[in-house]
Amino acid sequence: MSFRSNDTAIDEIVASCNGDLRGAVRALLLINEHLEAELAKAYAAVADRGLVERGGSALH
């Protein structure tokens, strides 16, 4: 999305859901949930390797 405007991205997302705004929001929520799970896995992997310092994180 770095090369296109947010409005263009939003239009494409809504269009991919046949104009259904609720469907577009639902799809974005599902994608966000998936990304949050992947991030949690990444944090866990870093923690398992001892790369997370007390009070901080190697991923930030």
N, CA, C and O atoms as CSV, one atom per row, in Angstrom:
chain,resi,resn,atom,element,x,y,z
A,1,MET,N,N,0.809,-1.196,0.000
A,1,MET,CA,C,0.000,0.000,0.000
A,1,MET,C,C,0.852,1.260,0.000
A,1,MET,O,O,0.303,2.362,-0.020
A,2,SER,N,N,2.137,1.140,0.021
A,2,SER,CA,C,2.983,2.319,0.112
A,2,SER,C,C,2.960,3.153,-1.163
A,2,SER,O,O,3.286,4.340,-1.113
A,3,PHE,N,N,2.587,2.575,-2.306
A,3,PHE,CA,C,2.600,3.310,-3.566
A,3,PHE,C,C,1.224,3.802,-4.004
A,3,PHE,O,O,1.097,4.410,-5.066
A,4,ARG,N,N,0.212,3.552,-3.214
A,4,ARG,CA,C,-1.116,4.007,-3.594
A,4,ARG,C,C,-1.781,4.664,-2.390
A,4,ARG,O,O,-1.396,4.431,-1.244
A,5,SER,N,N,-2.752,5.461,-2.665
A,5,SER,CA,C,-3.423,6.172,-1.589
A,5,SER,C,C,-4.288,5.217,-0.773
A,5,SER,O,O,-4.689,4.156,-1.251
A,6,ASN,N,N,-4.564,5.608,0.450
A,6,ASN,CA,C,-5.449,4.806,1.287
A,6,ASN,C,C,-6.832,4.681,0.657
A,6,ASN,O,O,-7.457,3.623,0.737
A,7,ASP,N,N,-7.314,5.754,0.030
A,7,ASP,CA,C,-8.629,5.707,-0.609
A,7,ASP,C,C,-8.677,4.651,-1.705
A,7,ASP,O,O,-9.670,3.937,-1.844
A,8,THR,N,N,-7.610,4.554,-2.475
A,8,THR,CA,C,-7.546,3.548,-3.536
A,8,THR,C,C,-7.552,2.154,-2.937
A,8,THR,O,O,-8.245,1.263,-3.428
A,9,ALA,N,N,-6.783,1.964,-1.882
A,9,ALA,CA,C,-6.737,0.659,-1.223
A,9,ALA,C,C,-8.107,0.298,-0.658
A,9,ALA,O,O,-8.553,-0.843,-0.781
A,10,ILE,N,N,-8.768,1.261,-0.045
A,10,ILE,CA,C,-10.103,1.015,0.510
A,10,ILE,C,C,-11.075,0.651,-0.605
A,10,ILE,O,O,-11.854,-0.292,-0.469
A,11,ASP,N,N,-11.032,1.392,-1.704
A,11,ASP,CA,C,-11.911,1.091,-2.842
A,11,ASP,C,C,-11.682,-0.323,-3.359
A,11,ASP,O,O,-12.638,-1.025,-3.692
A,12,GLU,N,N,-10.428,-0.745,-3.430
A,12,GLU,CA,C,-10.114,-2.087,-3.924
A,12,GLU,C,C,-10.602,-3.161,-2.958
A,12,GLU,O,O,-11.102,-4.200,-3.390
A,13,ILE,N,N,-10.462,-2.924,-1.669
A,13,ILE,CA,C,-10.923,-3.890,-0.678
A,13,ILE,C,C,-12.436,-4.039,-0.753
A,13,ILE,O,O,-12.952,-5.156,-0.749
A,14,VAL,N,N,-13.151,-2.916,-0.820
A,14,VAL,CA,C,-14.617,-2.960,-0.910
A,14,VAL,C,C,-15.041,-3.629,-2.216
A,14,VAL,O,O,-15.975,-4.430,-2.228
A,15,ALA,N,N,-14.368,-3.307,-3.298
A,15,ALA,CA,C,-14.703,-3.912,-4.587
A,15,ALA,C,C,-14.488,-5.422,-4.553
A,15,ALA,O,O,-15.260,-6.175,-5.146
A,16,SER,N,N,-13.433,-5.868,-3.854
A,16,SER,CA,C,-13.172,-7.310,-3.776
A,16,SER,C,C,-14.258,-8.038,-2.986
A,16,SER,O,O,-14.378,-9.261,-3.063
A,17,CYS,N,N,-15.045,-7.275,-2.228
A,17,CYS,CA,C,-16.178,-7.840,-1.473
A,17,CYS,C,C,-17.503,-7.482,-2.132
A,17,CYS,O,O,-18.545,-7.455,-1.477
A,18,ASN,N,N,-17.456,-7.205,-3.439
A,18,ASN,CA,C,-18.656,-6.881,-4.227
A,18,ASN,C,C,-19.443,-5.705,-3.653
A,18,ASN,O,O,-20.673,-5.687,-3.711
A,19,GLY,N,N,-18.735,-4.729,-3.100
A,19,GLY,CA,C,-19.381,-3.530,-2.580
A,19,GLY,C,C,-19.977,-3.685,-1.195
A,19,GLY,O,O,-20.569,-2.745,-0.666
A,20,ASP,N,N,-19.830,-4.850,-0.608
A,20,ASP,CA,C,-20.385,-5.127,0.718
A,20,ASP,C,C,-19.440,-4.571,1.788
A,20,ASP,O,O,-18.385,-5.145,2.057
A,21,LEU,N,N,-19.837,-3.437,2.396
A,21,LEU,CA,C,-18.977,-2.798,3.388
A,21,LEU,C,C,-18.782,-3.675,4.621
A,21,LEU,O,O,-17.678,-3.763,5.158
A,22,ARG,N,N,-19.838,-4.311,5.062
A,22,ARG,CA,C,-19.711,-5.205,6.226
A,22,ARG,C,C,-18.781,-6.369,5.900
A,22,ARG,O,O,-17.985,-6.790,6.740
A,23,GLY,N,N,-18.883,-6.877,4.704
A,23,GLY,CA,C,-17.996,-7.958,4.275
A,23,GLY,C,C,-16.545,-7.510,4.229
A,23,GLY,O,O,-15.640,-8.259,4.597
A,24,ALA,N,N,-16.332,-6.282,3.775
A,24,ALA,CA,C,-14.971,-5.745,3.707
A,24,ALA,C,C,-14.394,-5.580,5.114
A,24,ALA,O,O,-13.239,-5.925,5.362
A,25,VAL,N,N,-15.198,-5.056,6.021
A,25,VAL,CA,C,-14.735,-4.892,7.408
A,25,VAL,C,C,-14.473,-6.259,8.027
A,25,VAL,O,O,-13.473,-6.448,8.719
A,26,ARG,N,N,-15.367,-7.209,7.780
A,26,ARG,CA,C,-15.196,-8.566,8.307
A,26,ARG,C,C,-13.880,-9.165,7.799
A,26,ARG,O,O,-13.127,-9.761,8.569
A,27,ALA,N,N,-13.609,-9.005,6.500
A,27,ALA,CA,C,-12.372,-9.533,5.919
A,27,ALA,C,C,-11.148,-8.876,6.553
A,27,ALA,O,O,-10.166,-9.554,6.855
A,28,LEU,N,N,-11.201,-7.578,6.753
A,28,LEU,CA,C,-10.073,-6.878,7.370
A,28,LEU,C,C,-9.865,-7.319,8.813
A,28,LEU,O,O,-8.728,-7.452,9.265
A,29,LEU,N,N,-10.955,-7.546,9.536
A,29,LEU,CA,C,-10.839,-8.027,10.918
A,29,LEU,C,C,-10.210,-9.423,10.957
A,29,LEU,O,O,-9.382,-9.708,11.822
A,30,LEU,N,N,-10.598,-10.279,10.031
A,30,LEU,CA,C,-10.016,-11.616,9.980
A,30,LEU,C,C,-8.532,-11.568,9.646
A,30,LEU,O,O,-7.730,-12.295,10.233
A,31,ILE,N,N,-8.176,-10.709,8.703
A,31,ILE,CA,C,-6.762,-10.558,8.351
A,31,ILE,C,C,-5.981,-10.021,9.536
A,31,ILE,O,O,-4.880,-10.493,9.821
A,32,ASN,N,N,-6.541,-9.035,10.232
A,32,ASN,CA,C,-5.881,-8.466,11.399
A,32,ASN,C,C,-5.681,-9.532,12.477
A,32,ASN,O,O,-4.617,-9.611,13.092
A,33,GLU,N,N,-6.716,-10.351,12.700
A,33,GLU,CA,C,-6.619,-11.426,13.691
A,33,GLU,C,C,-5.491,-12.389,13.327
A,33,GLU,O,O,-4.726,-12.821,14.189
A,34,HIS,N,N,-5.400,-12.718,12.043
A,34,HIS,CA,C,-4.334,-13.608,11.577
A,34,HIS,C,C,-2.957,-12.978,11.806
A,34,HIS,O,O,-2.036,-13.653,12.267
A,35,LEU,N,N,-2.815,-11.703,11.490
A,35,LEU,CA,C,-1.539,-11.025,11.679
A,35,LEU,C,C,-1.157,-10.930,13.150
A,35,LEU,O,O,0.016,-11.060,13.500
A,36,GLU,N,N,-2.151,-10.703,14.015
A,36,GLU,CA,C,-1.877,-10.662,15.452
A,36,GLU,C,C,-1.395,-12.022,15.953
A,36,GLU,O,O,-0.506,-12.087,16.803
A,37,ALA,N,N,-1.969,-13.103,15.436
A,37,ALA,CA,C,-1.529,-14.446,15.819
A,37,ALA,C,C,-0.099,-14.689,15.346
A,37,ALA,O,O,0.710,-15.262,16.077
A,38,GLU,N,N,0.211,-14.259,14.136
A,38,GLU,CA,C,1.576,-14.407,13.628
A,38,GLU,C,C,2.566,-13.600,14.466
A,38,GLU,O,O,3.673,-14.064,14.737
A,39,LEU,N,N,2.176,-12.416,14.868
A,39,LEU,CA,C,3.033,-11.583,15.713
A,39,LEU,C,C,3.253,-12.238,17.069
A,39,LEU,O,O,4.363,-12.215,17.599
A,40,ALA,N,N,2.204,-12.818,17.628
A,40,ALA,CA,C,2.339,-13.512,18.910
A,40,ALA,C,C,3.310,-14.681,18.782
A,40,ALA,O,O,4.110,-14.924,19.686
A,41,LYS,N,N,3.246,-15.406,17.666
A,41,LYS,CA,C,4.195,-16.505,17.423
A,41,LYS,C,C,5.621,-15.968,17.340
A,41,LYS,O,O,6.549,-16.574,17.875
A,42,ALA,N,N,5.791,-14.836,16.672
A,42,ALA,CA,C,7.126,-14.246,16.544
A,42,ALA,C,C,7.663,-13.836,17.909
A,42,ALA,O,O,8.829,-14.086,18.215
A,43,TYR,N,N,6.824,-13.206,18.736
A,43,TYR,CA,C,7.236,-12.829,20.088
A,43,TYR,C,C,7.607,-14.073,20.899
A,43,TYR,O,O,8.600,-14.067,21.626
A,44,ALA,N,N,6.819,-15.127,20.774
A,44,ALA,CA,C,7.101,-16.351,21.518
A,44,ALA,C,C,8.426,-16.960,21.069
A,44,ALA,O,O,9.203,-17.437,21.896
A,45,ALA,N,N,8.684,-16.945,19.767
A,45,ALA,CA,C,9.938,-17.488,19.255
A,45,ALA,C,C,11.128,-16.688,19.767
A,45,ALA,O,O,12.158,-17.258,20.128
A,46,VAL,N,N,10.987,-15.385,19.798
A,46,VAL,CA,C,12.061,-14.532,20.299
A,46,VAL,C,C,12.268,-14.787,21.791
A,46,VAL,O,O,13.404,-14.875,22.258
A,47,ALA,N,N,11.171,-14.905,22.533
A,47,ALA,CA,C,11.261,-15.150,23.977
A,47,ALA,C,C,11.925,-16.502,24.244
A,47,ALA,O,O,12.733,-16.625,25.164
A,48,ASP,N,N,11.587,-17.513,23.443
A,48,ASP,CA,C,12.173,-18.850,23.618
A,48,ASP,C,C,13.682,-18.840,23.384
A,48,ASP,O,O,14.403,-19.659,23.954
A,49,ARG,N,N,14.152,-17.938,22.568
A,49,ARG,CA,C,15.585,-17.857,22.275
A,49,ARG,C,C,16.319,-16.934,23.242
A,49,ARG,O,O,17.524,-16.717,23.120
A,50,GLY,N,N,15.573,-16.394,24.206
A,50,GLY,CA,C,16.199,-15.539,25.204
A,50,GLY,C,C,16.588,-14.170,24.691
A,50,GLY,O,O,17.464,-13.518,25.257
A,51,LEU,N,N,15.943,-13.729,23.624
A,51,LEU,CA,C,16.297,-12.445,23.032
A,51,LEU,C,C,15.488,-11.292,23.594
A,51,LEU,O,O,15.740,-10.134,23.260
A,52,VAL,N,N,14.520,-11.595,24.442
A,52,VAL,CA,C,13.709,-10.540,25.036
A,52,VAL,C,C,14.328,-10.171,26.372
A,52,VAL,O,O,14.468,-11.009,27.263
A,53,GLU,N,N,14.693,-8.910,26.494
A,53,GLU,CA,C,15.278,-8.438,27.738
A,53,GLU,C,C,14.169,-8.030,28.688
A,53,GLU,O,O,13.056,-7.724,28.261
A,54,ARG,N,N,14.470,-8.026,29.951
A,54,ARG,CA,C,13.486,-7.623,30.951
A,54,ARG,C,C,13.031,-6.189,30.671
A,54,ARG,O,O,13.843,-5.268,30.596
A,55,GLY,N,N,11.715,-6.023,30.517
A,55,GLY,CA,C,11.159,-4.699,30.275
A,55,GLY,C,C,11.286,-4.224,28.840
A,55,GLY,O,O,10.887,-3.099,28.539
A,56,GLY,N,N,11.817,-5.021,27.960
A,56,GLY,CA,C,11.975,-4.592,26.567
A,56,GLY,C,C,11.710,-5.737,25.626
A,56,GLY,O,O,11.371,-6.841,26.051
A,57,SER,N,N,11.867,-5.469,24.338
A,57,SER,CA,C,11.636,-6.501,23.347
A,57,SER,C,C,12.582,-6.314,22.183
A,57,SER,O,O,12.837,-5.189,21.754
A,58,ALA,N,N,13.095,-7.403,21.677
A,58,ALA,CA,C,13.986,-7.355,20.524
A,58,ALA,C,C,13.244,-7.023,19.243
A,58,ALA,O,O,13.865,-6.668,18.241
A,59,LEU,N,N,11.903,-7.135,19.264
A,59,LEU,CA,C,11.128,-6.859,18.055
A,59,LEU,C,C,10.729,-5.400,17.914
A,59,LEU,O,O,10.175,-5.013,16.884
A,60,HIS,N,N,10.995,-4.589,18.916
A,60,HIS,CA,C,10.631,-3.177,18.825
A,60,HIS,C,C,11.834,-2.332,18.592
A,60,HIS,O,O,11.720,-1.111,18.488
